Amino acid sequence: MRHPLRRATLAAAVASAMAFSAPQARAADLPVAVDQPYPGNLTLHVDLSDASRHLYHVRESIPVKAGHAILYYPKWIPGVHAPSGPLSNVAGFIVTGNGKRIPWRRDLKEMYAFHVDVPEGVDKLDLSFDYLAPATPDYIPLSFNEVAFYPAGHYTSRITIEPTLKLPTGWKFASALETASQSGDEVSFRPVSFENLVDSPVMTGKHFTRIDLAPGQSTQVHLNITGDTAAGVKATEEQIAKQRALVVQANKLFGAHHYDHYDFLLVTSDHTGHFGLEHHQSSDDRLFANFLTDPDANAAAGTLLPHEYIHSWNGKFRRPADLWTPSFAEPMQDDLLWVYEGMTDYWAGVLTARSGIWTTAQWRDSLAAIAADMSARTGREWRSLQDTADGIPLSSRGSTGWANLRRGADYYPEGQLLWLDVDTKIRDLSGGKHSLDEFARAFFGTDNGSYVPKTYTFDDVIATLNAVQPYDWATFLRTRLEYTGDTLPEHGIEGGGWKLVYDETPTPFAKTAEKIRKTVNFAYSLGIQVDDKGVVTDSQWEGIAAKAGLVPGVTIVAVNGKDYSAQVLKDAVTAAKSTTTPIEFLVKNIDDYQTMKVDYHGGLKYPHLVRGEGKDLIGAIAMPKK
């Protein structure tokens, strides 16, 4: 953006320069982090009492010596897989020493670094700023990477910080951080490394439920729930029993755990994004307001808590070597996300079935939806599964248009199919004597109780697979990871004794997905997806509808002369089966109206799994461990 030239007198310019002499922005000064303790403890106080105005007030103190200092704001956030630290939400950033304001300047190349020249006699920098928070009136999920800076030059695991928190009046909270003391709404936590601070969010809210998921066990696991309403944070006894079974089945699968205690931090709300973010001893889980009150919504999102819980083993304890960094400034490399996320997603489906959160039939319905979606990925013709992992720091910031052609984070869903392929292959090669369960125990089940990260490489994965069942696993995996073409390279469903078919009846999962997403899925018939306002959200590249002009972003106004609705379009697709007349669409493209005809007569198509050849290995995989 070009700004108009502002005139200033020479005297005013000189006076301004003398009054505020900021340090130079010099990227060459950015030091390499060293594995040595940082001298002195940082302190942090976050005041959430003004969150109703969407503001967190922050004060932080950092011990320093006179001379040039560099402060970092966390940039590469573990689990996000991209340089996504929300620095743009920091405002009113003031640095003082001995009560006097000290100038700072942002680095011109590393925008998350701030240069400060510390005057003689100053041994501590005091920071104050506001975090512009998208808060809600009823709850706050606080991630400490949003509200803390750290000194450059040291591993964040060797920087100690003493955090304190002021809650909104009367609110309860939960965190993996250990509480040192609480007086009213003021909470002090025990000193912790800066690395673990960022890895330990706090959830606080007006409506709050805390449930023991490991009663009678020495290692505590709790489900903490806050949300929009008092009714929305209450779990049923059946739901609690299934979450308790998840804890049991996970520990039986891995044979060890890597936390002193674990806290699910669940928000049930329609006023937040819906996602999960893993942490070593907790997870930030955000789901629909009706997640606990609507059985269909509960089933649809059934794998989220298991997925984030499994990350305590895969992603936090065992971590790809290229994703481990000494601080939050170094870029993370995402090439093994098909293990980190893909295998986690596979075990999430398995443990959701083994714990009873899903029935085996529901897991099969989920696999059918994933297989159909991945089979219809036109973007596979140019982009491999491996590249969806490699390129996610850029893909995560891209447009959602033409998602089918672009390919996004396919290492999640196709990763499930990849590891099902591995699991069924092991079972087939060994005559049922071995399975991927043995890999899980050997790879993740070491060093019980430790949560010091232990890194792994591709070769480590191959070696452990070969220890379970000898085979050319490197070629097996690389062939699938690097494949480009028009077919799905994974065959675990067929290897598991099932096959993918389509008919006109949607599964309960498909119905619930349409309700939650407010989108109808014609991907396997017309080749489009359409939201409740008639906007085409995705289209199959070179598909019959796309060729006619039904592409992402256009709005369907009418179908065969009737105002658009999901049911009107479904009826038109069904009726076209018995005619040779094309389906006629009135479409709005910005301010241009056009009539388009799609000559499709194949009817509605929804994916299902039906029994194929061989043993039912999918059913065997879903059986709870004794």
Secondary structure, DSSP 8 states (H G I E B T S, - for coil): ---------HHHHHHHHHH-------GGG----BSS--SS-EEEEEE-TTGGGTEEEEEEEEE--SEEEEEE---B-TTT-SB---GGGEEEEEEEETTEE--EEE-SSSTTEEEEEE-TT--EEEEEEEEE----SSEEEE-GGGS--EETTB-GGG-EEEEEEE-STT-EEEESS-EEEEETTEEEE--EEHHHHHT--EEEESSEEEEESSTT-SS-EEEEEEESSSGGG---HHHHHHHHHHHHHHHHHHS----SSEEEEEEE-SSS--EEEE-SSEEEEEE-TTTTT-HHHHHHTTTHHHHHHHTTTBTTTEEEGGG--SSSSS----TTHHHHTHHHHHHHHHHHHHTTSS-HHHHHHHHHHHHHHHHT-GGGGT--HHHHHHTHHHHTTS-STTHHHH--STTTHHHHHHHHHHHHHHHHHTTTS--HHHHHHHHHS-STT--S-EEE-HHHHHHHHHHHS-S-HHHHHHHHHT--SSS----HHHHTTEEEEEESS--HHHHHHHHHHTEEEETTTTSEEEETTSBEEEE-TT-HHHHHT--TT-EEEEETTEE--HHHHHHHHHHGGG-SS-EEEEEEETTEEEEEEE---S---EEEEEE-SS--HHHHHTS---
